[in-house]
Amino acid sequence: MLLRSAPPVEMPKMPRGQMVRVKLGCMAGLGLLYGAFVWHLAHEKIAPRPNPAARVAIRFIKVPMVLPPAPPPVEPVLVQPAPVSFPPPKLVLRHAGHRR
């Protein structure tokens, strides 16, 4: 069964060498377009635009250079944990006497 996009049987085939030339021509054209676009981006002159939102009035506040002494550190309160007490585990040994 032929697909709908398949060419008809009586349609002549394009010569192999001509197909290669068409592909190379398309690749060369795309390469030239890409190179021209990149050259345009690299050599574009961008004029600086003043941004009114970037202008912010700045007031300087004088801060004294001498800082007051820091308060003494607070000693941590040590809490003793409760002793842990639990029964020892019950071991169940299976096949203790059997060795291979």
SULSULCOR-V970881 format. One record per pair of residues at least 4 apart in sequence whose ideal C-beta (glycine too) atoms are under 8 Angstrom apart, sorted by the first residue. I is the first residue (numbers start at 0). J is the second residue. If there is no record, write none. Layout:
<<I	J> <I	J>>
This chain:
<<1	5> <6	10> <13	17> <13	18> <14	18> <15	19> <16	20> <17	21> <18	22> <19	23> <20	24> <21	25> <22	26> <23	27> <24	28> <25	29> <26	30> <27	31> <28	32> <29	33> <30	34> <31	35> <32	36> <33	37> <34	38> <35	39> <36	40> <37	41> <38	42> <39	43> <49	53> <50	54>>
